[in-house]
């Protein structure tokens, strides 16, 4: 990771413009999660809508982040904040 990427990630991670689910996605996309969270991200990314609903019961922050990333505007919001995603 370059110094610039580190600074951009730090800016997003400390910003009030992004909530916990958004910040989880940043950690996921930049490979900053631990082993369990990486496996969870892979599971969420492969899940169909029914299983996403089930996963949301135990992991609401992570599933919400994934949905914002995959189906929402999170990538655009992160790009607008200067993060190269």
NORMO-V806742 format. One record per pair of residues at least 6 apart in sequence whose ideal C-beta (glycine too) atoms are under 8 Angstrom apart, sorted by the first residue. I is the first residue (numbers start at 1). J is the second residue. Records with the same first field share a line. If there is no record, write none. Layout:
# NORMO-V806742
I: J + J
This chain:
# NORMO-V806742
1: 9 + 30
5: 30 + 84
8: 81 + 82 + 83 + 84
9: 26 + 30 + 32 + 83
11: 81 + 82 + 83
12: 18 + 22 + 23 + 26 + 78 + 81 + 83
13: 23 + 26
15: 81
17: 77 + 81
18: 26 + 77 + 78 + 81
20: 61 + 65
21: 61 + 62 + 64 + 65 + 68
22: 65 + 68 + 74 + 77 + 78
23: 65
24: 33 + 37 + 61 + 62 + 65
25: 65 + 66 + 68 + 69 + 74 + 78
26: 32 + 78 + 83
27: 33 + 37
28: 37 + 38 + 41 + 65
29: 69 + 85
31: 38
33: 41
37: 62
40: 59 + 62
41: 62 + 66
43: 55
44: 52 + 55 + 59 + 62 + 63 + 66
45: 66 + 70
47: 55
52: 63 + 66 + 67
55: 62 + 63
56: 63 + 64
65: 74
68: 74
69: 75
75: 85
78: 85
79: 85
